[in-house]
Amino acid sequence: MANRVAMTALVLAIAGATGGAHADPAKGDACAGNLSPDGKAIYAAVVAANPTLQTLRDVVTEQTRSLAFNGQISRDTARSNAILAGECMRIRLN
């Protein structure tokens, strides 16, 4: 009986952990449509890198630095654009 209760609790916990997360690329892309050209470049680079919610921050940082150091986006606004692009990406992944 105790094993059955434990198994039921485990199944419910797993179902609850996966039930709330549904990716919504359309909403993320709609959000990105409102970004500046530099923000859109960051968003596109992050999408191409295919991050998870757990790796999102590191991927946004890595992609933004790469774009800025290669002169593809402005270094002056890289941080603010990265924050906004990251939020759109978070929407895409949720």
N, C-alpha and C positions, 0 to 999 in steps of 0.2 A: 504494500500500500504506500509506504514512504517513497519507494522508487517511482511509483506512478505519479505521485504528487510532485516530486522533483522533476520528472520528465515533462509534465504538463507546464510547470513553471518555466522550465527552460524553453519550451516551444513558444510559449506566450512572450517571453522576453525577446526571443529572436524575431518573432513576428512584429513586435512593437518597435524593435530597433530598425527594421528595414521598411516598415510600413509608412513612415512619415517622409521619407526622402524620395522625391520624384523629380528627376531632371526636367528642366523646362528651357531648352535651347531657344525657343521663339521669344520668350520673355527676356532672356539675356541679350539676344540679338537686338531686340527692340530698345532695350536700355542703351546698348552700345551705339545705336543710331543717333543718340543725343550727345555723344562724346565729341570732343575736338578731334581734328585729324590725328594728332599725336596720341590721344586716348584710344582712337580706333586702331591705330597701329599696334599699340600695346595689347589691346584686346585680341586682335587677330593673332599676334604672336603667342599669346597665352593659350588661346583656343587650339592652335596648332600643336602646342606642347602637351595637350591633353592632361591637365592636372586633375587631382582629386581635391575634395574639400580639405583634406589633411595636408596636401602639398601646395595648395593654392598660393599662400603667402610667399613661399620660397620661389615658386615659378614666376609669379608676378615680378618679384625683385630681380630675379635672374634675367628675365626677358627685357625688363625696363632698362637695366644697366647695359645690356648688350646693344639695344637700340640707341641709347644715349651715347655710349662710347663710340659707336660706329657713325655717329652724326645723323642718324635717321630720325631722331626726335630731339627737341630742345632739352638741354640739360636743366635749364632754369625752371621748367614746368614739369619735369619728368615725375617728380614725387606726387604732385597733385593729380596728374593724369593717371598715374599708376593706381592711386587710391580709388579713383572713380571707375577705372577699367576693372579693377579687382572686385568692386561691388557688383558690377554687371556680370562678371564671371561667376560670382557667388550665386547670383540669381539664376544663371544658366545651369549651375550644378545642383541647385535645390529643387 
